Amino acid sequence: MPRRSPSWRIVKAIFTKLIAKRPENVELLTRAAQNRRLATGGLLFETMKKERIVSRYEIDVPQKTRRKGRKTKVALRFGAVEIIRPGTSRKTCDVPKIKLMAVFVEETNPPRGEEPVRWMLLTTCAVRNAKDAKRIIKFYRMRWAIEELRRNLNYRAPKVYE
């Protein structure tokens, strides 16, 4: 039987969303903004920073309000993590922890005065190698195009969403 491509939903980093039931062919992808506590006793960002770099490559960083667009080199790491339920979710969630894959991308030599590119992505999808990790990054980066399209639609045709 051929392997079906998963449907993707990009969600905010909310523990309860990550543990919610979903169709078999749906995988989740989110960017971690918080340095989550892990079942190992460590913290997410520090733990992933210790993982082996599996690839170094160049990406295009799009222009933002306070940042010029540029090409830059990044280091790629990935690994399995087990995130502990945040204290704020204890009343609404009885699951104590969740196993996810973390994909960590970090700019190796940011321009002086620029905030370095640093993405900590969490996904329910299996990540076995650098190719899989780059695929996760590709999906995450697609959100930029989606957000830009939505912004343009709201600006140019605000009644589309009414």
N, C-alpha and C positions, 0 to 999 in steps of 0.2 A: 504494500500500500504506500503510495507516495506521501511524503511528509507535507502537511499543509502549512502554508505560511501563516504566521500568527497575525491576528488583528492587533493593533497597538493603541493603547490609550495613554496619553501623557497626563499624569495626575500630579496634584500638589503632594508634597511629602507628608502625607497624613497616614499615620500608622493604621487606622481603621480602614482606610481605602485599600491599603496594601494587603490586608488580610481578608477583605470581603470576598464572598463567592463571586466567581466570574465564569463565563463560558470557557470551555476547554481550550479553544483556539485564541483566547485573548491573553496577551502578556501586558504587564505594566512597566512603565518607565517614568522615573521622576528624577529631578535634580535635588540632592540633599543640600539644604541650606544650614541645617543644624549639625553640629558635631555629635552625632548620636552615640549613646553608650552601647557597648557590645557585650554579648554574653561571656566573652573571654575576659572581661574586666577592663578592656582598653576602650579607646575612643575611635570612632570611624576614621577621621582624617589622619590621625597619627598612625593607626594600623595600616592604612592603605599606602601611606608615604613609605613604609618599610617594605612593601611588596616589590618584587623584582620588576624592573622596566622591561616590557616585552617588545616595545617598538618606540622608535623616535621618528617623527615625520613632520611635514609642514602642512599647516592649515591656513585658510583665509579667515581672518577675524573681521567681521563686518563692522562698519562704522556705526557708532552710537552717538548720542547727544554730546557726551563728554569724552569720546574716544575716536581717534582716527582709525579707519580701516587699515589693515596691514596683513602681511604674510608673517607667520611666526612658526618656530619649531616647538613641538610639544613632546613630552614623555608620556607614555601610556602604561598604566598598570591595571590589573584586575584581580579579583579574588572573591571567594565566598565569605559572607559575613552573616552574623546572627544579631540582629538589632533587638534591643530590649524595649519593651513597651514604655513610652514616655509616661511620666507621672500624671500628666494632664489627661491621659486616656484611660486611667484605671477605673473610672466610674462607668465608662461607656464601652469598655472592651475587656474581655476576660482572657484574651490570648496574651501570655507573658512575653513572647518573642517571636520573631519571624526570620526565616532564612532567605537571603537575597544574594544576588551577585552585585558587586560594586565595580564600577569602571571609573578609574581616576585619570583625568587628563590634566597635565600641568605644563604651563609654558616654561621653557628651560632658560630663556634669556630675554625677559621683557625689556622693552625700551625704558630708559630712565624716565621716571615720573609717571609711568603707566602702571595701572593695576594689572598684574599677570592674569592670563587666562587660567582658570582653575575650575574644573567641573568634576563634581563627585556625583556620578549617576548611579542610581539604584534600580535594579530590574528584577523581574520574576523570571526572565528568560535565561536559559543556560548560556554561559560564556565559557568556552573551553580553550580558546586560543586568541591570539592577537586579531585574527580576521573577524571572529565573533565580536570582540570588543570594539573594533572599528565600525562594525555594522550598527552596534548600539549607539555609538557616537553619531553616525550618519542619521539615524532616526531622531536623535535628540536635536541635531542641527536643523532638521526639516521643520521643526517647530518655529524657527525664526521666519521662514518663508510663510508659514501658515499665519503667524501673528501679524506679519506685515500685510498680508492679503486681507486679513480681518480688519486691521486698522484702516486700510484704504477703503474697504467696503463701508465701514462705519463713517468715514469722513466724506466719501463721495456719494454714498447712497444710504443715509442713516435709516431710511424706512425699511430696509431689507430685514432688519431684526425686530421690527415692531409687529 
